[in-house]
């Protein structure tokens, strides 16, 4: 069995970003563990599919799968398709337009592969908005480094760090499958939040690694992003569902 499945949903991919992603992936797969790469594309007619197929053809020694959604769309559907095709012991989501940190990823992967008693592992992220690095207090990670956290309030603090950040987590695939955890198709753009709260409601335990694993790159202003998605509106349905998932996590007696 392969060690790690790298899951990358892509849609309307910018070729320049994809070229950078390809260069980064080729370095990641040399970190030591065995990898497979899984793309999810909306259909086989657009440029995105051609980019994925071109990657597969250029690198025949790297196991690459392309899951086509047959014209259906949505990041949740794409991520679910990636998970369904995965065969690695661990799964890691990697967006094609972010910046990955090799030393941190190696540490995170090595720790995750060495611990079979934990089903999820978490590293750190940084965020870049319009080229400016956001200043963040990383003391929480320093205090928890190498520790298995099973206190829901502490896990909540980790989840709140940098507004979730799905790509700092590595999950044990067998547990995700056995627990039947998928991304909710009706919660965009809060699908990451809802997925993680449901995951930890079923398994409130993670191992924290004080290592920077990726930089999240945002090319719009934060205010513009919030206005676009209206995620701060308390009546936004996706926000309501994500809040319910959070309530279930923080209070295990609360059911929906």
ZAMARGU-4260 file (C-alpha; in steps of 0.2 Angstrom, whole numbers, plus 5000, padded with zeros to 4 digits):
<rodrens>
0) 5000/5000/5000 | 5006/5017/4996 | 5010/5029/5010 | 5001/5045/5005 | 4988/5050/4993
5) 4989/5069/4987 | 4972/5075/4983 | 4970/5090/4971 | 4954/5096/4964 | 4956/5108/4950
10) 4944/5119/4940 | 4948/5132/4927 | 4966/5130/4931 | 4978/5144/4928 | 4992/5136/4918
15) 5005/5147/4926 | 4999/5142/4944 | 4998/5124/4938 | 5016/5125/4932 | 5022/5130/4949
20) 5012/5117/4957 | 5020/5103/4946 | 5037/5109/4951 | 5032/5108/4969 | 5024/5091/4968
25) 5040/5084/4960 | 5050/5090/4975 | 5037/5083/4987 | 5037/5066/4980 | 5056/5065/4983
30) 5053/5067/5002 | 5054/5049/5006 | 5037/5041/5008 | 5028/5033/4993 | 5015/5044/4985
35) 5001/5044/4973 | 4993/5060/4965 | 4974/5061/4962 | 4966/5075/4952 | 4948/5078/4951
40) 4941/5088/4936 | 4924/5094/4931 | 4924/5086/4913 | 4936/5080/4900 | 4933/5094/4888
45) 4942/5109/4896 | 4960/5115/4898 | 4960/5108/4916 | 4959/5090/4910 | 4972/5093/4898
50) 4984/5100/4911 | 4981/5085/4922 | 4983/5072/4908 | 4999/5081/4902 | 5006/5079/4920
55) 5002/5061/4920 | 5010/5058/4903 | 5026/5068/4908 | 5028/5058/4924 | 5025/5040/4920
60) 5034/5034/4936 | 5022/5043/4947 | 5006/5035/4951 | 4993/5048/4944 | 4974/5046/4944
65) 4962/5058/4936 | 4944/5057/4942 | 4931/5066/4930 | 4915/5072/4937 | 4906/5071/4920
70) 4902/5089/4919 | 4896/5091/4937 | 4904/5105/4948 | 4908/5110/4966 | 4923/5108/4977
75) 4915/5096/4989 | 4910/5084/4975 | 4928/5086/4968 | 4936/5082/4985 | 4924/5067/4988
80) 4929/5060/4971 | 4948/5062/4976 | 4945/5053/4992 | 4935/5039/4984 | 4949/5036/4972
85) 4963/5036/4985 | 4973/5021/4990 | 4986/5028/5002 | 4987/5025/5020 | 4986/5044/5023
90) 4977/5057/5013 | 4983/5075/5011 | 4973/5089/5001 | 4984/5100/4991 | 4977/5115/4981
95) 4986/5119/4965 | 4988/5138/4968 | 4996/5138/4985 | 5015/5137/4991 | 5021/5121/5000
100) 5035/5120/5013 | 5045/5105/5010 | 5054/5104/5027 | 5038/5106/5037 | 5029/5093/5025
105) 5043/5080/5028 | 5041/5082/5047 | 5022/5081/5046 | 5022/5065/5035 | 5036/5057/5045
110) 5027/5059/5061 | 5010/5054/5053 | 5017/5038/5046 | 5026/5033/5062 | 5010/5034/5073
115) 4996/5022/5070 | 4987/5026/5086 | 4981/5043/5079 | 4970/5047/5064 | 4974/5065/5060
120) 4989/5076/5061 | 4991/5095/5060 | 5005/5107/5055 | 5005/5126/5053 | 5001/5138/5039
125) 5004/5156/5035 | 4993/5167/5024 | 4998/5179/5011 | 4986/5192/5006 | 4991/5202/4991
130) 5009/5198/4993 | 5009/5203/5012 | 5012/5190/5025 | 5000/5190/5039 | 5007/5191/5056
135) 5001/5177/5068 | 5006/5171/5085 | 5012/5153/5084 | 5015/5150/5102 | 5000/5138/5103
140) 5009/5126/5091 | 5025/5128/5100 | 5017/5123/5116 | 5008/5108/5108 | 5022/5101/5097
145) 5022/5082/5097 | 5008/5081/5109 | 4992/5071/5106 | 4977/5083/5109 | 4961/5075/5114
150) 4953/5090/5123 | 4939/5098/5113 | 4942/5116/5118 | 4961/5114/5114 | 4956/5106/5097
155) 4945/5121/5094 | 4959/5133/5097 | 4969/5123/5084 | 4955/5123/5071 | 4953/5142/5074
160) 4971/5145/5070 | 4971/5154/5053 | 4953/5150/5050 | 4954/5131/5048 | 4966/5128/5034
165) 4962/5111/5027 | 4979/5108/5019 | 4988/5108/5036 | 4979/5092/5040 | 4984/5074/5036
170) 4970/5061/5038 | 4971/5042/5040 | 4961/5036/5025 | 4954/5020/5033 | 4946/5030/5047
175) 4938/5043/5035 | 4931/5028/5025 | 4925/5018/5040 | 4917/5034/5048 | 4908/5038/5032
180) 4914/5057/5032 | 4912/5067/5016 | 4912/5085/5011 | 4894/5092/5011 | 4888/5097/4994
185) 4877/5111/5001 | 4889/5121/5012 | 4900/5130/5000 | 4910/5140/5004 | 4911/5133/5022
190) 4914/5115/5017 | 4931/5114/5025 | 4924/5120/5041 | 4910/5108/5042 | 4920/5093/5036
195) 4933/5096/5050 | 4920/5099/5064 | 4911/5083/5059 | 4927/5073/5058 | 4933/5079/5075
200) 4915/5076/5082 | 4918/5057/5078 | 4936/5057/5083 | 4941/5071/5095 | 4960/5068/5094
205) 4974/5075/5084 | 4993/5076/5085 | 5001/5093/5083 | 5017/5096/5073 | 5025/5113/5076
210) 5031/5114/5057 | 5026/5126/5043 | 5018/5115/5030 | 5011/5128/5017 | 5007/5146/5013
215) 4989/5150/5008 | 4990/5163/4995 | 4975/5175/4992 | 4976/5188/4978 | 4960/5198/4983
220) 4958/5209/4998 | 4951/5200/5014 | 4936/5212/5014 | 4932/5209/4996 | 4933/5190/4998
225) 4921/5191/5013 | 4909/5202/5003 | 4909/5190/4988 | 4904/5175/4998 | 4894/5184/5012
230) 4901/5172/5024 | 4899/5184/5039 | 4880/5185/5037 | 4873/5175/5051 | 4859/5170/5040
235) 4870/5163/5027 | 4864/5144/5026 | 4882/5138/5024 | 4887/5147/5039 | 4872/5140/5049
240) 4876/5122/5044 | 4895/5125/5049 | 4889/5133/5066 | 4878/5117/5069 | 4893/5106/5066
245) 4904/5116/5078 | 4890/5115/5091 | 4890/5096/5089 | 4909/5096/5091 | 4910/5107/5107
250) 4895/5098/5115 | 4895/5080/5112 | 4878/5078/5119 | 4871/5090/5106 | 4863/5081/5091
255) 4856/5087/5074
</rodrens>
